[in-house]
């Protein structure tokens, strides 16, 4: 990581003793920002029982009486379908579409007022679920029945009893292998229509009358109501505020107890995690916790709720299934055998995050041997000794995939930059455990790989890193993932970082975010595909490089698109050409790896990042861009870190207050626009003679102050914030 114009000061104590108080007058003070009313952005239902928000009127068809009755509670909704009298008589299934207002996940319940039919068999009701109206048909947008369990054809079937009763969606069949339902669903819309499968005769029929009194859903994700939040974010930008909480809600939907019949595909169930709280990848699918997704979703979870167990359970389970050669599986799918090349590295990175955000030393001590085996056995086996770069094709790696199953080969920049990140993180862990030899070895290897990436993989013709090789030479293509991680890890120096980011802005920008490839050399359509997952690391890279304006511009395109397109609110697995879900109806529209808006705003706009385990050491360094003020709380094991800052950029004014728990040490950075602007610590001026102020041409500098107590401290730039 490189920092632009950082100016380091003495510690808070030495400053307090060394300088004389002299009130500074003549500058107008900043006015306080709005109230702490962040609760209004929370998306969670108020209780586990969720009711419909409306009936989508344009989808109502056939003989339906009082279609809004089940929504309003004012009388039953009646579905009536008479057998046609001749071949030309219309036979339209009575149909309504129920909208729950936002994506939800759980088990549907339908309160029936009874049914009537003059012929044998109960009238049948069929249910189809979808996250979007675009993919809502007579079948669910993605039915788990298509992926390893064939009891349903893509809709749930009900043989409605003559007497009033409540039907609850559960996986199984009412009669042997007939009249079956799938149980769990993740959806926003449910299509309800009077119809029956021919295969369900004689138990159901497509004709008769059914009364539906009400409908509800038993929410199965984490119920993130306001009182459960341990961290929050608010700023002068209302859109950013809402997207932060939308990201939290998306991750909450994916936080659930692992159930045998809730996963996609069905062969993901494992006795070692059944019944445990986990952080799944998606609410609808795959509903199998993948470790790569945790690189984003776990940070979202740590910064909003006190439920680290959901992540810990996943990481521990995967480590417990480590292979003899050091490889760690990405998920429980296929008996822990899905061959992905990058996910063992993400396991190391996510273990580091668990340690840094929650201070879980017991986990790190238990699974430290797994880290050694990953880094010192598996990845050396796929390293090209001539270049010291991981090479896709060496050892067992040839047939392995990655987070997007990209068909790339050779010394791929993404794998190697991620390798550097894992080595850096592991070295930090080793230092904490006083394993100095491991730390030195991993640090040295990270530097060696970093140097090799710069030597072999940089394309000076465009100013960005190549992706991998096509035959004996590098492919003429450049991927977002490796280029972004090159900056996050410090592989790219400041000059190359700015060059990379400039190229990505020029070549990859789309109306709905930045594409993960600049062209289609590797595969058709890649230049139009956007993953919020890897976009998170590009946005992070922009903040690290001091490019807050371009970071915020990309955020607003990406998250603005998702928030204004069905299903809205929740954040997507992937976006394809023209901004459509990238895999059509199969796409998960509530995916935890899409929630990078949460850590990026907390870490870089609010400015709080852990640099010691459990925030024992932390930094507060806002990178404001055009944001006028931000405030929030970051949870730590010892208590909250609270931050509140304001700026008047045109006047060069900046004001920050911060409080951290006892027993922690922090460094607070505030931006300064020139070499003479006055800076105050707790109303005491810091004289210019106490430091040097060196600025890059056109750059912004930072003044830093060390804090080692639990008092509230104020740093102001350009005016005296004291009484």
Secondary structure, 3 states (H helix, E strand, C coil): CCCCCEEEEEEHHHHHHHCCCCCCCCCCCCCCCCCCCHHHHCCCCCCCEEECCEECHHHCECEEECCCHHHHCCCCEEEEECCCCCCCCCCCCCEEEEEEEEEEEEEEEEEEEEEECCCCCEEEEEEEEECCCCCCCCCCCCCHHHCCCCCCCCCEEEECCCCCEEEECCCEEEECCEEEECCCEEEEEEEEEECCCHHHCCCEECCEEEEEEEEEEEECCCCCCHHHECCEEEECCHHHHHHHHHHHHHHHHHEEECCHHHCCCHHHCCCCCCCCEEECCECCCCCCCCHHHHHHHHHHHHCCECCCHHHHHHHHHHHHCCCCCCCCCCCCHHHHCCCECCHHHHHHHHHHHHHHHHCCHHHHHHHHHHHHHHHHHHHHHHEECCCCEECECCHHHHHCECCCCCCCEECCHHHHHHHHHHHHHHHHHHHHCCCHHHHHHHHHHHHHHHHHHHHHCEECCCCEECCCEECCEECCCCEHHHHHHHHHCCCCCHHHHHHHHHHHHHHHEECCEECCECCCCCCCCHHHCECHHHHHHHHHHHHHCCCHHHHHHHHHHHHHHHHCCCCCCCCCCCECHHHCECCHHHCCCCEHHHCHHHHHHHHHHHCEEECCHHHCEEEEECCCCCCCEEEEEECCCCCCEEEEEEEEHHHCEEEEEEECCCCCEEEEEEEECCCCCCEEECCEEECHHHCCCCCCCCCCEEEEEEECCCCCEEEEECCCCCC
